[in-house]
């Protein structure tokens, strides 16, 4: 996926963008979600999961990692590193999910993950006003 910028005018728009993004997922992907509190990161993941037939998606703010299994057998791993320091992030063992053949890893607050994979998809969320969000999709390319 090349760089793309979308403007969400509502929470439903953000969910819909996640729903559409789900079509591009492949097992082994790592998706890094950047943005302040309340900019739509979890709402976006909820839309991804809905597209895959997964309901009941909630924020991993306190559980740190939520695992969901789609009817097709694909696992969605959703992590929130907001409350952690580098040592806490390391203890989570996110590396076990990177490039796993049966899951896609979504990480909120990836700035706290010192060794995040370079070949990740990065999505940046920012609030334009109370209702609108800019969602910027960027792929990291590690090839020369």
Secondary structure as UniProt FT lines:
FT   STRAND          4..8
FT   HELIX           11..21
FT   HELIX           22..24
FT   TURN            27..28
FT   STRAND          30..34
FT   TURN            37..38
FT   HELIX           41..51
FT   TURN            52..53
FT   TURN            61..63
FT   STRAND          65..69
FT   TURN            71..72
FT   STRAND          75..80
FT   TURN            82..83
FT   HELIX           86..92
FT   HELIX           94..96
FT   TURN            97..99
FT   TURN            101..102
FT   STRAND          103..108
FT   HELIX           110..112
FT   TURN            114..115
FT   TURN            118..119
FT   STRAND          121..127
FT   STRAND          133..139
//
